[in-house]
Amino acid sequence: MKSKLNLRHLLFFFILLITASVARAQSESPEKGFYVLINNKDSMSVTTVQFYNDEQQLIYEERLQGKKLNLDRKKVRRLLNSCLSKALLAWNYKKEVLLNKNWVATMVR
């Protein structure tokens, strides 16, 4: 009985240690940002995609002519997240806002 109790304590502390290390790794994750899609109601054929960092600074902007993005589609969200990562890397390297590099347009068909 005593050895089962010690084994349970050891297992509990091992799980606690693993959980704490995973939580610390997530808190040290690289900075993330967000994106905003802007559609003008007068000209629905133009979509502007803006990417921001966590400090809410504009880091990249692209205008798409004749394309409408549907955020309900997983593929579109994955594409925008990929472009966001690329924009964050570019921002960390140059610290300047980039415009119309066609990162989104080349991936959207």
N, C-alpha and C positions, 0 to 999 in steps of 0.2 A: 504494500500500500504506500509506503514511504517513497519508494523509487518511482511509482507512477505519479505521485504528487510532484516530485522534483522534475520529472520529465515534462509534466504539464507546465510548470513554471519556466523551464528552459525554452519550451516551444512558444509560450506567451511572450517572453522577452525577445526571442528571435523575430517573431512577427512584428513586435513593436519596433525593433531596430530597423527592419526592412521598411516599414511604413514611414518612419521618420526620415530615412534617407531618401525615399521617393518624394516625399513632400518638400524636402530641401532642394532636390534636383529640379522640381517644377518651379520653385520660386526663383531659381537662378537661370531660368530659361531666357534666351535672347529676347530683346525688346520686340514687341509686336505692334502693329498699327491697325488701321481700318481703312475701308474705302467707302466712297459715296458715289452713287449714280444720280446724275441730274438730267432730267428730261424736260425740255421746254414745251409747254402745252401748245404754243403756237406752231412750233416746228418739231413734230414728233420724230422726224427722221434724223435728228442730231441727239446723240447721247454723250454727255461729258462724264468721264470717270476720273475721280480725284482720289488720290491715296495720301493718307496722313500717318504720321508716327504717333507714338503714345503721348507726346507733348502737344498733340493737335496742331502740328505744323504741316503745311502742305509740302509734300516731298515729290509728287509726280502728278501730272494731269494730262489726259489724252481725250481728244474729241473724236468720236466715231460718227462718220457720215453714213446714213442709210442703214444703220444696224441698231437693233433694240435688244438689250440683254434681259433675259428672264432669270431673276435670282431664285426662282423656285427650282431651277434645274441644278443638280449636283455638279454637273460638268462646268457650268458657268461659275459657280462659287469656287470650285477647285482652280479654274483658270485665273480668277481674280486674286485668289490667295497666292498663287504662284507669282503673279505680277507684283503683288504687294511685297513678297519676299525680295524680288529683284529690285524693286524701288527702294526698299530699306537698305539693301546692300549698297546701292548707288549713293543713297543719301549719306550713309556712314563713311563712304569713301570721299565724296566731294563736298558734302554739306551745301548743296545748291539744288534748287527746284529744277526738275527736268520737265520738258514739255514735248508732247507728241513724238515719242520715240517708236510708236506703233507696236508696243509690246502686246497690247490687248487686241488690236486689229488683226495682227498676224495669226493669232490663235483662234479668233472667232471666225466662223465661216457661215 
